[in-house]
């Protein structure tokens, strides 16, 4: 990245969890960074709405690389407003930005989701070359955006890079990891002592940002799709143990049979939560190693320590 100081990068969603880390790292590497977000703290440009009608002409001036992190995030409880947001921002907003960028921007990095591959794995891991199989509306919206971006790449000189991360964790995590950390910090026993045979790919935000930096410059990343993880798959029991170790608290895991937990999640109408805690979702990152000579910058132990330490 010798010429990074001469390059200008646009980061959308710059005040978000991932976007803010991306902005910080690219500034540290010497790039000129323009952030776009819905709040003042995310960068120099405030854009309240990203849709198919957004005018990007002022923001895109002299931009070399676009890193598109902004998205209508996945919601467990689907609503009509969520469906509208998925189409408006994830599909229309993404493709509108790419259409306006293609005349002058060299590379467009799109942060997609592993949900384009599917919800869970069984006998084999997910691969980047798999036929997409999104199950929910969020995953389908990202798949439509990916397809549109590939069409734009074929009809222009702008290079496209698509990254599909699994669950991303880091300081102040959200979702199930936040809940687990709260329970552990409160010394609450958890019923996952027998969940030792499942396997989950997770991704520390530091490893994701490092991978984005590689994809911003590496010639072999051009017009490629990548799956990415910490390259160390974990059982739910081991995830909880790592969180407890980082929090420096004793973990108590009760030996409740997995089939009982599964029935309980179904009875409570929380089947999706059960899938995430009891099922498998593993990604293969061999392509990244072979094509980009990549390896995780942080170990999974370091990732959990940085994320959950008090």
ABEGO torsion letter per residue (X at the ends): XAAAAABBBBBBGAABAAAAAAAAAAAAAGBBBBBBBABAAAEABBBABBBAABBAAAAABGBABBBBABBBBBBABBBAAAAAAAAAAAAAAAAAAAAAAAAABABBBBBBBAAAAEABBBABBBBAABBBBBABAAAAAAAAAAAAAAAAAAABABBBBBBBBBBBBEBGBBEAAAAAAAAAAAGBBBAAAABAABBBBBBBAAAAAAAAAAAAABAAABGBBBBBBAGBBBBAAAAAAAAAAAAGBBBBBBBBBAAAAAAAAAAAGAAAAAAAAABBBBBBAAAAAAAAGBBBABBAAAAAAAAABX
